[in-house]
Amino acid sequence: MCHNANLVLRPHALPDIPEKEILEHLKRNREKITGLVVSGGEPCLANGLLAFLQDIRLLGIKIKIDTCGYLPGVLKELLQENLIDMVAMDIKAPPAKYKLLSGYTGVEMENINASISLIRNSGLPYEFRTTVVSDWITVEDIATIADWLAGAQCYVLQQFRAQGCLLPSLNHKSPYPIQVLQEMQAIANKKIERVLLRGI
C-alpha cells in the first residue's frame, strides 16, 4: 500500500540531494521553518541518521519522525539523545495480519511492540496511524487495533489513496466510503480518546 513506490523500486531515478545542501537550505530559512519531518521509506534504516538529526537540532528546528517501528533500538537512541520532538508510527494491521499486510513474512512483533512501548512512554507528543485499505483492513481489525493500543494518546485512520502504490493492482482499488471510516472511528473511540480521520 506504500505510495512512495519510487523510493522502494527506483531510488536511482530520484534526485540525490546532498545533506550539506539540505542543512544550508534549513539555515537560510530557519526563521520560516519551525519543524522538519523525517520520513521515508523508513528513516531508521538510513546511515548517519543520528548525526543528521544532531545537525538539525543545532539549528533549533523541531523534528518529527515517521517510522514503521521495526527498529526500536534506533528509535530508543534518538529518544535518549533528545533528537525528536514528535513521533508518528504506522500500525500496518492487527497483530494476526501484520505479516500479510506489511508484505514481510519475517516480521517480529516483539520489535513492533517494543517501539509502541517506547513511544507511549517517551513523554513526547505522538500518534499511531493505520492506512485503511478497503477489504484489507476491516471494521473488526480496527476494533482489535484499538484494544491493542488502548489508552494511547492519538490514533489516526488514514484514507487509502489509490495512487503510486507499491503493489500496482492497488492503484485501481476504491477506498472505503467516508461512512465506513466514521464507523471505525466510533469503535476506536471506545478505547482511545483522540481518534482522527485523515485524507477524507
C-alpha positions in Angstrom: 0.0 0.0 0.0 3.1 2.3 0.2 2.5 5.3 -2.1 6.3 6.0 -2.3 6.9 3.1 -4.7 9.7 5.0 -6.5 11.7 5.1 -3.2 11.5 1.4 -3.0 11.8 0.3 -6.6 13.6 3.1 -8.4 15.7 5.1 -5.9 18.4 5.6 -8.6 15.8 7.6 -10.6 15.2 10.1 -7.9 17.4 13.2 -7.3 20.2 12.6 -4.7 20.3 15.8 -2.6 23.5 16.2 -0.5 23.0 16.5 3.2 25.1 19.7 3.2 22.6 21.3 0.7 19.6 20.4 3.0 21.3 21.9 6.0 22.2 25.1 4.1 18.6 25.4 3.0 17.4 25.0 6.6 19.9 27.6 7.9 18.9 30.1 5.2 15.2 29.6 6.0 15.1 28.8 9.7 13.0 31.9 10.6 10.3 30.4 8.4 10.8 26.7 9.1 9.8 25.7 12.6 9.8 22.0 12.1 11.1 19.2 9.9 9.5 15.8 9.2 12.0 12.9 8.6 10.1 10.3 6.7 10.7 7.7 4.0 10.6 4.8 3.3 11.9 4.0 6.8 14.2 6.7 8.1 15.6 4.5 10.8 17.4 2.5 8.1 19.4 5.5 7.0 23.1 5.5 7.7 24.0 8.7 9.5 20.5 9.5 10.8 21.7 10.3 14.3 24.4 12.8 13.1 22.0 14.4 10.6 19.4 15.0 13.3 22.1 16.3 15.6 23.0 18.9 13.0 19.3 19.9 12.6 18.9 20.1 16.3 21.7 22.7 16.4 19.6 24.9 14.2 16.8 25.0 16.7 14.4 23.3 14.4 11.9 20.8 15.8 12.0 17.3 14.5 9.2 14.8 13.8 10.0 11.3 12.7 7.7 8.9 10.8 8.5 5.3 11.4 7.2 1.8 10.9 8.6 1.0 14.3 10.6 -2.1 13.2 14.0 -0.8 14.6 13.3 0.0 18.2 17.0 0.2 19.0 17.4 3.2 16.7 14.2 4.8 18.0 15.5 4.4 21.6 18.8 6.0 20.7 17.0 9.0 19.1 14.8 9.4 22.2 17.7 9.1 24.6 19.7 11.7 22.6 16.7 14.1 22.7 16.7 14.3 18.9 13.0 14.2 18.2 10.0 16.2 19.3 7.2 14.1 17.9 6.8 10.5 16.6 4.3 9.1 14.2 4.3 5.3 13.9 2.4 3.3 11.3 0.4 0.4 12.6 0.0 -1.7 9.5 -2.6 -4.2 10.8 -3.8 -6.1 13.8 -1.1 -8.4 15.1 -2.5 -11.6 13.4 -2.4 -9.9 10.0 0.9 -8.0 10.3 3.0 -10.3 8.2 0.4 -10.4 5.5 -0.3 -6.7 5.2 3.2 -5.5 5.8 4.4 -7.7 2.9 7.2 -9.1 5.1 6.8 -12.6 6.4 9.8 -12.2 8.7 8.1 -9.6 10.9 9.0 -9.9 14.5 6.1 -8.5 16.5 8.5 -8.0 19.5 10.1 -5.1 17.6 6.7 -3.5 16.8 5.6 -3.9 20.4 8.9 -2.5 21.7 8.5 0.6 19.6 4.9 1.1 20.7 6.0 0.9 24.3 9.0 3.3 23.8 6.7 5.9 22.1 4.0 5.6 24.7 6.5 6.2 27.5 8.6 8.8 25.8 6.7 11.8 27.2 6.6 13.3 23.6 3.5 14.0 21.5 2.9 11.0 19.2 0.4 9.4 17.0 -0.2 5.8 15.8 -1.8 5.6 12.4 -3.3 3.0 10.1 -3.9 3.4 6.4 -7.3 1.9 5.8 -7.2 -0.1 2.6 -10.7 -1.3 1.7 -11.3 -5.1 2.3 -7.7 -5.4 3.7 -8.5 -3.6 6.9 -12.0 -4.3 8.3 -14.1 -2.7 11.0 -13.2 -5.7 13.1 -9.5 -5.2 12.5 -9.8 -1.6 13.8 -11.5 -2.9 16.9 -8.6 -5.2 17.5 -6.0 -2.5 16.9 -7.9 -0.2 19.3 -7.8 -2.9 22.0 -4.0 -3.3 21.3 -3.4 0.5 21.6 -6.0 1.2 24.3 -5.2 4.4 26.2 -2.9 5.7 23.5 -2.6 9.5 23.1 -3.8 9.7 19.5 -4.8 7.2 16.8 -5.2 8.3 13.1 -7.2 6.4 10.5 -5.8 7.4 7.1 -7.9 7.1 4.0 -6.3 4.9 1.4 -5.1 6.7 -1.8 -5.1 4.6 -5.0 -2.0 6.4 -6.4 1.6 5.3 -6.9 1.2 2.2 -4.8 4.0 -0.4 -4.5 1.5 -3.1 -5.5 0.2 -1.9 -8.9 -3.1 -3.6 -8.6 -4.0 -1.3 -5.7 -3.8 1.7 -8.0 -7.3 0.6 -9.2 -8.8 -0.1 -5.8 -11.6 2.1 -4.5 -11.3 3.5 -0.9 -13.9 2.9 1.7 -16.8 5.4 1.8 -16.3 8.0 4.5 -19.1 6.4 6.5 -17.1 3.3 7.0 -14.2 5.3 8.3 -16.5 7.1 10.6 -17.8 3.8 11.9 -14.2 2.7 12.6 -13.5 6.0 14.3 -16.5 5.5 16.6 -15.3 2.0 17.5 -11.7 3.0 18.2 -13.0 6.0 20.3 -14.2 3.4 22.9 -10.6 2.6 23.7 -8.7 5.7 22.5 -9.8 9.2 23.4 -8.5 11.0 20.4 -9.2 9.2 17.1 -8.7 11.3 13.9 -9.7 10.8 10.3 -7.2 11.9 7.7 -7.3 12.3 4.0 -11.1 12.3 3.6 
